[in-house]
Every structure is written in structure tokens, then in C-alpha cells.
Amino acid sequence: MDYINKKVIVRCNRAGVFYGTLKNYDSTTREAVIADCRQLWYWSGAASLMEMATSGVKRPRECKFTVVVPEVAVMEVIEVLPVSEQAQKSIEEVAIWRA
């Protein structure tokens, strides 16, 4: 997997879906470290994570993406998707979802 230092979407078994820059991935432990990370709670305008990673979201005002944290380690990674430049722009333009 050659996604280190690239924007990715990471899906974990029970923790949810994350977006950011992949800093490290250990395939043995299935642990990833993601920098400038947002958790993607709800998205609209993409039928799947694959579509979101390729095209972004079409209805950014309806999405619920958290604040950006400097770094997070996530466990039980089950999917890592590289994010296109178009999708990166779309995802990063989604307003921060707050309580």
C-alpha cells in the first residue's frame, strides 16, 4: 500500500470512517495513523465511500464531518481508499459539524 502521506478515507470495523493524510499503516495490527483527521459521520451526495473518494460529495450542506484533529490512531482498519484531488476539495469544503 503506497498511500503514505496521501489523502485517504479509512473505514474501521467499529469506529467509523475517517478522512485525512495517512502517516502510517501496519497491516499486521490493522492500525493506521491519520494526520489532519476528520471523522465522517454522515454524507450526502455519494452512494458509497468509493464514490466519495473518487468524486466527493454533491450535497456538502447535508454532510456531518467533525472538526479536524492533528493526529489520530485508528484500529481494525478494513478499508483504505485513496482520495482524488476533486474529492479532496469537496470533502474539505464541508463545514464543521458541531453539537
Secondary structure as GFF3:
##gff-version 3
##sequence-region A 1 99
A	DSSP	beta_strand	7	12	.	.	.	ID=ss1
A	DSSP	beta_strand	16	26	.	.	.	ID=ss2
A	DSSP	beta_strand	31	42	.	.	.	ID=ss3
A	DSSP	alpha_helix	49	55	.	.	.	ID=ss4
A	DSSP	three_ten_helix	60	62	.	.	.	ID=ss5
A	DSSP	beta_strand	64	65	.	.	.	ID=ss6
A	DSSP	beta_strand	69	74	.	.	.	ID=ss7
A	DSSP	beta_strand	77	82	.	.	.	ID=ss8
A	DSSP	alpha_helix	85	92	.	.	.	ID=ss9
###
